[in-house]
Amino acid sequence: MPNPGTIRIGTRGSELATTQAGHVRDALIALGKPAELVIVKTQGDHNRHDPVEKIGVGVFTQALRHALRDGVCDMIVHSFKDLPTVPEHDMVVAAVPERVDPREVLISREHTPLMDLPEGAKVGTSAPRRVSQLRALRPDLEILPLRGNIETRMGRVAEDLDAVILARAGLERTGRLGAVAESLDVTVLMPAPAQGALALECRSADQEIVEVLQRLDHAPSHAQALAERAVLNELEAGCTAPVAAHSTVDEDGTLTLRAGVFAVDGSRQLVETVTGSVDRADELGRQAARALLKQGVLEVMGNTLRESRN
């Protein structure tokens, strides 16, 4: 830890990223640990036009990790769902704070629910996982690409779109839930693995930082994120693949995981549910993925799985 007086938190400069990192900063200060934000520019911040699948998996993480390695900051804050599933050998996710609501939300003209949108309505989203599930639910919809920050995406509804699909977590953290027309149940639109969870990453050699961050860890949220991301890891799928997962942890320590893979055209989907001890989170995720593989993941996902691995 180069500067024991203040923990420097690396973050992207977007409103959502700085808000998320700000919550972490405030939590550290509440523990008696002075902390400040360090803004790091990423390739994804410069390119707001191409979909994430084209820019590349991990586009929002590599600049942050370079800054961490270079000593520009002492830790970094990620939206856990955006992290590549293969860990960095010299870094560790030391903590996952308590997760916020992982559901997807619909923002639409006149607050119209998804199933009540007019036939042929234009809905914005670029995530293959969302596209595939929307096409299965409403094959009549015209689904169009969507990039930019939260405000830009929301603004499209007043311009050229009838609705957009966003993660509820981002709206909750930036105080925009009033714009939500509908929070979509996870059985209707399954979220991305680890959606709503933050990952606090630092250098594995910085034991003092590791120990401080572990005080911010929420064990059930960490286990859920591990289980859901293990599905991606076992499938060797990138975070842009049409793969979804959602898990819950009961008071008795039982973790229930539901995972699914989808054809982008909406024609087919495979869903698997597994249950077990929260201590077996990673194993349960892999178990669900292996069951999906046996059911024919490659036949359902086709080239979208292979492309997400690149």
C-alpha positions as CSV (number, residue, x, y, z in Angstrom):
1,M,0.0,0.0,0.0
2,P,2.0,3.0,-1.3
3,N,0.0,5.6,0.7
4,P,-1.3,4.2,4.0
5,G,-3.1,7.4,4.7
6,T,-5.7,7.3,1.9
7,I,-7.1,4.4,-0.1
8,R,-7.2,5.5,-3.8
9,I,-10.2,4.0,-5.6
10,G,-9.9,3.6,-9.4
11,T,-13.1,4.1,-11.3
12,R,-14.5,5.0,-14.7
13,G,-15.7,8.6,-15.0
14,S,-19.3,7.9,-15.9
15,E,-22.1,8.9,-13.5
16,L,-22.9,5.4,-12.6
17,A,-19.3,4.3,-12.1
18,T,-18.5,7.2,-9.9
19,T,-21.7,6.8,-7.9
20,Q,-20.9,3.1,-7.3
21,A,-17.3,3.9,-6.4
22,G,-18.6,6.7,-4.2
23,H,-20.6,4.3,-2.1
24,V,-17.5,2.2,-1.6
25,R,-15.5,5.3,-0.7
26,D,-18.2,6.3,1.9
27,A,-18.2,2.8,3.3
28,L,-14.5,2.8,3.8
29,I,-14.6,6.2,5.4
30,A,-17.3,4.9,7.8
31,L,-14.8,2.2,8.8
32,G,-12.3,4.9,9.6
33,K,-10.3,4.5,6.4
34,P,-9.8,7.7,4.4
35,A,-10.5,7.1,0.7
36,E,-10.8,9.1,-2.5
37,L,-11.8,8.5,-6.1
38,V,-9.3,8.3,-9.0
39,I,-10.9,8.7,-12.5
40,V,-9.5,6.3,-15.2
41,K,-10.4,6.7,-18.9
42,T,-11.2,3.5,-20.7
43,Q,-11.6,2.6,-24.4
44,G,-15.3,2.1,-23.9
45,D,-15.7,5.7,-22.7
46,H,-14.2,7.0,-26.0
47,N,-16.3,4.7,-28.2
48,R,-20.0,5.2,-27.5
49,H,-21.2,4.0,-30.8
50,D,-20.2,0.4,-31.3
51,P,-21.9,-2.3,-29.3
52,V,-19.8,-3.9,-26.5
53,E,-19.6,-7.2,-28.4
54,K,-17.7,-5.4,-31.2
55,I,-15.4,-3.5,-28.9
56,G,-14.5,-6.6,-27.0
57,V,-15.1,-8.4,-23.7
58,G,-13.5,-6.6,-20.8
59,V,-13.3,-3.3,-22.5
60,F,-14.4,-1.5,-19.3
61,T,-11.9,-3.3,-17.1
62,Q,-8.5,-3.4,-18.7
63,A,-7.7,0.3,-18.3
64,L,-8.7,0.1,-14.6
65,R,-6.4,-3.0,-14.1
66,H,-3.5,-1.2,-15.8
67,A,-4.0,1.7,-13.5
68,L,-4.0,-0.7,-10.5
69,R,-0.8,-2.4,-11.7
70,D,0.9,0.9,-12.3
71,G,0.2,2.1,-8.8
72,V,-2.2,4.9,-9.9
73,C,-4.8,3.5,-7.5
74,D,-4.9,1.0,-4.6
75,M,-8.2,-0.8,-5.6
76,I,-10.8,-0.7,-8.4
77,V,-14.6,-1.0,-8.5
78,H,-16.3,-3.0,-11.2
79,S,-19.8,-3.9,-12.1
80,F,-19.3,-7.6,-11.5
81,K,-21.3,-8.6,-14.5
82,D,-18.7,-6.9,-16.8
83,L,-15.7,-8.7,-15.5
84,P,-14.1,-11.5,-17.7
85,T,-14.6,-14.8,-15.9
86,V,-10.9,-15.8,-16.0
87,P,-9.2,-14.2,-13.0
88,E,-6.0,-12.1,-13.2
89,H,-3.1,-14.0,-11.5
90,D,-1.9,-10.9,-9.6
91,M,-5.3,-9.6,-8.5
92,V,-8.2,-10.7,-6.3
93,V,-11.8,-9.7,-5.9
94,A,-11.5,-9.1,-2.2
95,A,-15.1,-8.2,-1.6
96,V,-18.6,-8.1,-3.0
97,P,-20.8,-5.5,-1.1
98,E,-24.5,-6.3,-0.6
99,R,-26.1,-6.7,-4.0
100,V,-28.9,-4.5,-5.2
101,D,-32.0,-5.7,-7.1
102,P,-30.7,-7.7,-10.1
103,R,-33.8,-7.4,-12.2
104,E,-34.2,-5.8,-15.6
105,V,-36.5,-2.8,-16.0
106,L,-38.5,-1.4,-18.9
107,I,-38.6,2.4,-19.5
108,S,-41.3,3.2,-22.0
109,R,-43.6,5.9,-23.4
110,E,-46.5,6.5,-21.0
111,H,-45.1,3.9,-18.7
112,T,-46.6,1.1,-20.9
113,P,-45.7,-2.5,-19.6
114,L,-43.7,-4.8,-21.9
115,M,-46.6,-7.0,-22.9
116,D,-48.8,-4.0,-23.6
117,L,-46.4,-2.3,-26.0
118,P,-48.0,-1.9,-29.5
119,E,-47.2,-4.4,-32.2
120,G,-44.0,-3.5,-33.9
121,A,-42.8,-1.2,-31.1
122,K,-39.2,-0.2,-31.2
123,V,-37.2,-1.4,-28.2
124,G,-33.6,-0.5,-27.6
125,T,-31.0,-2.9,-26.2
126,S,-27.7,-4.3,-27.5
127,A,-27.2,-7.2,-25.1
128,P,-27.7,-10.6,-26.9
129,R,-29.1,-12.1,-23.7
130,R,-31.8,-9.5,-23.6
131,V,-32.4,-9.6,-27.4
132,S,-32.9,-13.3,-27.4
133,Q,-35.4,-13.3,-24.5
134,L,-37.3,-10.4,-25.8
135,R,-37.7,-12.1,-29.2
136,A,-39.1,-15.1,-27.5
137,L,-41.6,-13.0,-25.5
138,R,-42.6,-10.6,-28.2
139,P,-41.4,-11.7,-31.7
140,D,-43.2,-8.7,-33.2
141,L,-41.0,-6.1,-31.6
142,E,-38.3,-4.2,-33.5
143,I,-35.2,-4.5,-31.4
144,L,-32.6,-1.8,-32.1
145,P,-29.0,-1.2,-30.8
146,L,-28.5,0.9,-27.7
147,R,-25.2,2.4,-26.4
148,G,-24.3,5.3,-24.1
149,N,-24.7,6.2,-20.5
150,I,-27.9,5.8,-18.5
151,E,-29.2,9.3,-19.3
152,T,-28.5,8.8,-23.1
153,R,-30.2,5.5,-23.2
154,M,-33.3,6.8,-21.3
155,G,-33.4,9.8,-23.6
156,R,-33.9,7.6,-26.6
157,V,-37.5,6.9,-25.4
158,A,-38.4,10.5,-26.0
159,E,-36.7,10.5,-29.3
160,D,-36.9,7.5,-31.6
161,L,-37.7,4.5,-29.4
162,D,-40.9,3.3,-27.7
163,A,-39.0,1.6,-24.9
164,V,-35.6,0.6,-23.6
165,I,-34.4,-2.3,-21.3
166,L,-31.9,-1.4,-18.6
167,A,-30.5,-3.0,-15.4
168,R,-32.5,-1.8,-12.4
169,A,-29.3,-1.6,-10.4
170,G,-28.0,1.4,-12.3
171,L,-31.2,3.3,-12.0
172,E,-31.4,2.5,-8.3
173,R,-27.9,3.7,-7.6
174,T,-28.4,6.9,-9.5
175,G,-31.9,7.7,-8.1
176,R,-33.8,7.2,-11.3
177,L,-36.3,4.5,-10.4
178,G,-39.2,6.9,-10.9
179,A,-38.7,6.5,-14.6
180,V,-39.3,2.8,-14.5
181,A,-42.5,1.5,-16.2
182,E,-42.0,-2.1,-15.1
183,S,-39.5,-4.2,-13.2
184,L,-39.4,-7.5,-15.0
185,D,-39.5,-10.7,-13.0
186,V,-36.5,-12.9,-13.3
187,T,-38.7,-15.6,-14.7
188,V,-39.8,-13.3,-17.5
189,L,-36.4,-11.8,-18.4
190,M,-33.5,-13.5,-16.6
191,P,-30.6,-11.1,-15.8
192,A,-26.9,-11.3,-16.5
193,P,-24.8,-13.4,-14.1
194,A,-23.8,-11.2,-11.1
195,Q,-26.1,-8.3,-12.3
196,G,-26.5,-5.8,-9.4
197,A,-23.3,-6.8,-7.7
198,L,-20.1,-4.9,-7.4
199,A,-16.6,-6.4,-7.4
200,L,-13.9,-4.7,-5.3
201,E,-10.6,-5.7,-6.8
202,C,-7.0,-5.1,-5.6
203,R,-3.5,-6.5,-6.0
204,S,-3.4,-9.9,-4.3
205,A,0.0,-8.9,-2.8
206,D,-1.6,-5.9,-1.0
207,Q,-2.7,-7.8,2.1
208,E,-3.5,-4.7,4.1
209,I,-6.0,-3.6,1.4
210,V,-7.4,-7.1,1.0
211,E,-8.1,-7.2,4.7
212,V,-9.8,-3.8,4.7
213,L,-12.0,-4.6,1.7
214,Q,-13.0,-7.9,3.2
215,R,-14.8,-5.9,5.9
216,L,-17.2,-4.7,3.2
217,D,-18.0,-8.2,1.9
218,H,-21.5,-9.5,2.0
219,A,-21.2,-13.2,2.0
220,P,-24.6,-14.2,0.5
221,S,-24.1,-11.6,-2.4
222,H,-20.5,-12.9,-3.0
223,A,-21.8,-16.5,-3.1
224,Q,-24.5,-15.6,-5.6
225,A,-22.1,-13.8,-7.8
226,L,-19.7,-16.8,-7.7
227,A,-22.4,-19.3,-8.6
228,E,-23.8,-17.2,-11.5
229,R,-20.4,-16.4,-13.0
230,A,-19.3,-20.1,-12.7
231,V,-22.0,-20.8,-15.3
232,L,-20.2,-18.5,-17.7
233,N,-16.8,-19.9,-16.8
234,E,-17.8,-23.5,-17.3
235,L,-19.5,-22.7,-20.6
236,E,-16.4,-20.8,-21.6
237,A,-18.7,-18.0,-22.6
238,G,-18.0,-14.3,-22.5
239,C,-20.1,-11.7,-20.7
240,T,-21.7,-10.8,-24.1
241,A,-23.0,-14.3,-24.7
242,P,-26.8,-14.9,-24.5
243,V,-26.4,-16.6,-21.1
244,A,-28.3,-15.6,-18.0
245,A,-28.4,-16.6,-14.4
246,H,-30.1,-15.7,-11.1
247,S,-29.7,-17.1,-7.6
248,T,-31.1,-16.7,-4.1
249,V,-29.7,-17.7,-0.7
250,D,-32.2,-18.8,2.0
251,E,-31.7,-18.1,5.7
252,D,-30.6,-21.7,6.2
253,G,-27.7,-21.2,3.8
254,T,-29.3,-23.0,0.8
255,L,-28.4,-21.5,-2.6
256,T,-30.8,-21.9,-5.5
257,L,-29.5,-21.1,-8.9
258,R,-31.4,-20.8,-12.2
259,A,-29.4,-20.6,-15.4
260,G,-30.4,-20.3,-19.0
261,V,-29.0,-20.1,-22.5
262,F,-30.9,-18.7,-25.5
263,A,-31.0,-18.6,-29.3
264,V,-30.6,-15.0,-30.4
265,D,-33.6,-15.3,-32.7
266,G,-35.8,-16.3,-29.7
267,S,-36.6,-19.7,-31.1
268,R,-35.1,-21.9,-28.4
269,Q,-34.0,-21.7,-24.8
270,L,-32.6,-24.1,-22.2
271,V,-33.0,-23.5,-18.5
272,E,-31.6,-25.5,-15.6
273,T,-32.1,-25.1,-11.8
274,V,-29.8,-26.5,-9.1
275,T,-29.9,-26.2,-5.3
276,G,-27.3,-26.8,-2.7
277,S,-25.2,-25.4,0.2
278,V,-24.0,-21.8,-0.2
279,D,-20.5,-23.1,0.5
280,R,-20.7,-24.9,-2.9
281,A,-21.5,-21.8,-4.9
282,D,-18.9,-22.3,-7.6
283,E,-19.6,-26.0,-7.9
284,L,-23.3,-25.4,-8.2
285,G,-22.7,-23.0,-11.1
286,R,-20.6,-25.5,-12.9
287,Q,-23.1,-28.2,-12.2
288,A,-25.8,-26.1,-13.9
289,A,-23.6,-25.3,-16.8
290,R,-22.7,-29.0,-17.4
291,A,-26.4,-29.9,-17.4
292,L,-27.0,-27.2,-20.0
293,L,-24.2,-28.5,-22.1
294,K,-25.7,-32.0,-22.0
295,Q,-29.0,-30.5,-23.2
296,G,-27.3,-29.0,-26.3
297,V,-26.0,-25.5,-25.6
298,L,-24.0,-25.3,-28.9
299,E,-27.1,-26.2,-30.9
300,V,-29.1,-23.4,-29.2
301,M,-26.5,-20.7,-29.1
302,G,-24.6,-21.5,-32.3
303,N,-21.9,-19.0,-33.3
304,T,-22.9,-16.6,-30.5
305,L,-21.1,-18.8,-27.9
306,R,-18.0,-19.1,-30.1
307,E,-17.9,-15.3,-30.8
308,S,-18.2,-14.4,-27.1
309,R,-15.1,-16.4,-26.4
310,N,-12.9,-14.2,-28.6
